[in-house]
């Protein structure tokens, strides 16, 4: 069995993970994140177009609400590219589905007829699909609409797209946690409660300074998971992401088993505990055995030459109080609790104007005072014209009552004639000409770059996720360390050392300083008075002109 603590040789060096160095373009077999919309991300492993796959003549295809996207259109493109939807040929996929439906209908009609037992479906091996693998995938044809973006795998997008097996530590939380526990390239980090792997991917990127080789210690993450199914799923993901040499995952109950790796200390200086009861695992994270400090055989998982920084992730305040009490008993200092409140801000361009269409990103309000006055003047003019027409019609009606009766009678006759003849008068509404502002400006600036930039916050703020408790465990300062420090920084000629004088001595020293200062002031005043007396005598005797 290989030692997980031993570094790998250059011949054993694994492939570089796409989470650490994705490269400039996509490759066959690499993990890619498909961005369907702002908050809809889908992970996919890109497959080579080697013939029919799952009934599609174009090979492997990703079907979304925005269209179908063959893998061949997503290979060899730059990260962040826009991928247009394609027209795919279902081929045998459609015929097989139709055959299955017909077979199920026939089985239903037969009723109690004996149905032959079918063999369980098995995954086809390369030898069983010689025809498909030897065939060339059909050339794809772009569709008229629909597109997605292809993104490189990062801890941020992976957190938003991974399958949730437990509560996920999101980007605002783990970015602040990694900063507070001082995870940096070359650090050794302990994580208890791997869960869905969100924090594992973020922490391995923070401590990464190269893959371990012969005689070169590198940054590493030691992760622990109690749930067996989550452990196997997480272990599989780490191998698929080429992170298994940087993240050592163990299936263990850390409450009882601790954090040692095969009886050896990982010598960690950063700890993250995402546990239901973190106070029950704190006694394993000590410099000495809490039950027997004189035990020389006890092995600490912490680095003896560096201070340890810890963070616990607890959703309830009752968990926080028990954790803080346990930390104080075990000698942790600088205990602090933080709650992260995240709010996103969306930036977009907004065009303002009364003569603009009701499109997205258009604010149909006055751009300035001149446009407001122009619109008010136009409305007032229309109102006056309408009022003048109404007044003329009223005057004509009131002028001659008989003429009015005759006109009403003629109108009725005209309506009756139209009904009998089946004629219908259609009123045509003429659409006004489009204003000049609808057109693209002569400057050549695209329409999507017009307008002013505005920023709006989310209407709903995501508040509580969990409480973060931080603490520090200093290194032990022994007599040997004191002697080594004294030899490295010798005390030469110093009469006093700051911090070693007690309170009474400091008061006496301050009193002496004040008395000395007061005495000096009195002496200076007496000297000044003597000088003034001598000067007065000389002036009285006429010595001084």
Residue, then its C-alpha position, 0 to 999 in steps of 0.5 A: x500500500x502506498x504511503x499517502x504522506x510520501x511525495x510522488x516521483x516525477x514518473x508518477x506525476x499525475x495530469x494537471x487538474x483543469x481546476x488549476x490549469x485549464x489551458x486556453x482551449x477546450x480538449x477532449x475528455x476535459x470538464x467544461x461548465x455550460x452556462x445556459x443562463x445567469x444562474x443555470x450551469x451544467x457540468x459536462x465531460x467533452x467526448x470525441x465525435x467518433x460516430x453515433x452516440x445514444x442514437x445521434x448521428x453527430x455523436x454526443x449531444x447536450x439537449x437543453x431548452x435553448x437547443x441541441x449542442x453536439x460535443x464536436x462544436x464545443x471542442x477546440x474553442x477558447x474558454x468563454x466562447x459562445x456556442x450556437x445550437x445545431x440541428x441534430x439527426x436523431x437517427x436510430x434514437x427516434x426509431x428505437x423510441x417508436x419501436x419501444x412504444x409499439x412494443x409496449x402497446x402490443x404487450x398491453x393488448x395481449x393481456x395475460x399472454x406470456x412475455x419473454x424475459x428480456x436480458x438486462x441492458x449493459x453498457x456497450x464496450x468498444x468491441x460491441x460498437x465497432x460500427x459506431x466507433x468506426x463511423x465518422x460523426x455527421x457534420x453538424x448544421x447550425x440552427x437559427x437560434x439558441x446559444x450557450x457559453x462554455x466556461x472553464x471549471x473553477x471552484x466558483x462555477x463548480x459550486x453553482x453547478x455541482x450536485x448537492x449532497x449536503x449543505x454547500x459552502x458557497x463562494x462568499x463564505x469559503x473565500x472569507x474562510x480561506x483568508x482568515x485561516x491563512x490558507x496560502x500556497x504550500x499550506x497544509x489544510x485539514x477539512x472535516x465534513x467534505x460533503x459535496x466537495x465545494x470547499x475542497x475544490x476551493x481550498x486545494x486551489x488556495x494551497x496549490x503550489x505544484x504537484x508533489x515530487x521527490x523531496x519537495x513538500x507541497x501544499x495539500x488538503x486532508x479531507x475527512x467524510x463520515x458518510x460512506x456514500x458521499x465518501x465514494x462519490x467525492x473520491x470519484x470526483x477527485x479522480x475525475x478532476x485529477x485532484x486525488x494527489x492533492x486532496x487526501x480523502x479519508x472515510x472516518x469519524x473524526x470525533x473518535x478517530x482524530x485527524x492522523x494519517x496512518x498514525x502520522x501527523x499531517x502537520x497542518x496549520x489551517x483547519x476547517x470543521x463543517x461538523x454538527x458538533x465541532x466541539x467534540x473534535x477539538x480535543x484532537x486538535x491540540x499541541x499535547x494530550x488534553x487528558x494527559x499533558x505528560x504523554x510523550x507518545x501522543x501525536x498532534x496533527x498540527x505543525x509544531x513550528x507554526x500557529x494553527x488557525x481554525x474555522x468552524x461552520x455552524x448554522x445554530x447559535x447553540x453550536x457556537x456557544x458550545x464550540x467557543x467554550x471548548x476552544x477556551x478550555x483547550x487554549x485557543x485565543x483570538x476567538x471571533x464569530x462572523x456572519x456573512x451576508x451576500x448581496x449581488x449587484x447587476x450592472x446594465x445599460x439603460x436608454x432613456x427617452x420618451x420617443x424610444x420603443x418599449x424594448x428591454x433596457x429602455x426607460x420611457x421617461x423624459x431624458x431632460x427638461x427640454x424633452x419634458x417641455x416639448x412633450x407637454x407642449x405637444x399634449x397641450x396643442x392636441x388638447x386645444x385642437x380636440x376642444x375646438x373641434x368639439x365646440x364647432x360640432x356642438x354649435x352646428x347641432x344647436x343652430x338648427x334643430x330640424x337640420x339635426x333631425x334630418x341628419x340623424x334620419x339620413x344617418x340611420x338610412x345610411x346604416x340600414x343600407x349598409x346592413x342590407x348591402x353587407x358593406x362594412x366601413x373599415x377605419x384605417x389607422x396610419x402608423x406614424x413614421x418611426x422617429x430618428x432616435x429609433x435608428x442607429x446613430x451615425x457615429x456607428x456605436x452599437x445599440x447595445x452600447x448606448x445609454x448609461x450604466x446603472x447598477x441595481x442590487x438584488x431585491x431579495x438578500x440572501x441572509x443567514x447561511x451559517x456562523x463562522x467561528x475563528x480562533x488561533x492556537x499559538x505554538x508552544x514556547x519552551x525554555x529551549x526556544x527562549x534560549x535560542x531566541x536569546x542567542x539569536x537576539x542577545x540583550x546588550x546594554x539594555x537596563x530595562x525590558x518593556x513588559x517585565x516591570x510590575x504595576x507598582x514599579x511603573x507607578x514609582x517610575x512615573x512619580x520620579x519622572x514627574x518629580x524630576x520634571x517639576x524640580x527642573x521647572x523650579x530650578x529654571x524659574x529660580x535662575x530666571x528670577x535671579x537673572x531679572x534681579x541682576x538686570x534690575x540692579x544694573x539698570x538702577x546703578x546706571x551700568x546698563x545704558 
